[in-house]
Amino acid sequence: YQGIEFFSALRRLGKEAYMFNYNGEKHGLRQRENQKHWTVHQDEFFDHFLLGKPKPEWMEKGVPFLERGTRDVTPLYKPAEEKTGEEAKK
């Protein structure tokens, strides 16, 4: 529960914070789909804060409870070994 406490404390302090909760997962992600989901969202987070790209929709609006886990990140996910040339430098 420390993650929830940390997230809540940041929000109380008025800080921008995001929390991901994957049902059935403990501290580390073991399910492949959850790993892909996390990777894509982490990339989008850093793209926004480090590269100045626009915020993705999940950062602007959040994700409604009933829509959790329904985003298909497959088209956005490409393992590092498949990236080539300019794409690998991004």
N, C-alpha and C positions, 0 to 999 in steps of 0.2 A: 503493500500500500504506500510505500514511500514515493513512488512515481506520482500517484494521485495527490499526495500531500505537497510535493514539489510543484506540480502543475497548478494546484489551487493557490499556493503561496505566490507564485508568479502572477497569476491573474489578479489576486487581491492587491498586489503592488502596481497593477496597471501595465504589466509587461505583456508583450505579444508572446503567446505560448501556444503550442500545439501538442496534443497528446494522442497517441495511437494505441488502441487496445485491441488485441487480437484474441478472440475467444478460443479457449483450448490451448493457448500458448503460455508458457511460463516466461522466464527471464529472456531466453533467446528464442528466435523464430526457427521452427523446425519444418513447418509445412511450406512446400515450395511456392505455392501461390501467395502466401503471406510474405515470403522473402522477396518475391518479385514486386508485390504491392509496396512494400517498405522501400525498396531500392528506387522505384520510380518517384515516390513521394519525396524521398530524401534528395534526389536529383533536382526535382522541381523547387524544393526549398532553397537549395544552394544556388540554383539558377537565378532565383529571384533576389536573394540577399547578396550574392557575390557578383553576379553578372548583370544585375539590373533588369532582368526580364520581368514582364507583368506577373502579378500574383495569379496562380492557378485558381480555379473556382473553389476548390476545397479550402483554400486559405481565406478566401473572401467570405464565403457563406457557411463554411462548415459542412458536415455531412449528416443529414437526418438519420436518426436511429434506424429506421426501416430500410434505409438505402445503404447501410454499412456493408462493405464487402461485395457490392454489386458492380463497382467500377472495373471494367475490363482493361487492365494495364498491359496486356499482351502486346498490342501494337507499339507501345512505348518502350517496352523492355527489350534490350538487346545485350546479351552477355558481352563482356569485354573482348573475348577472343573473336567475336564476329564483327567488331568494329574495325574499320579500315580507314586509312588516309586521314582526311580532314575530320571525319566523324569521330575518330579516336582522340583527336586533339580537343574536342569540345568538352 
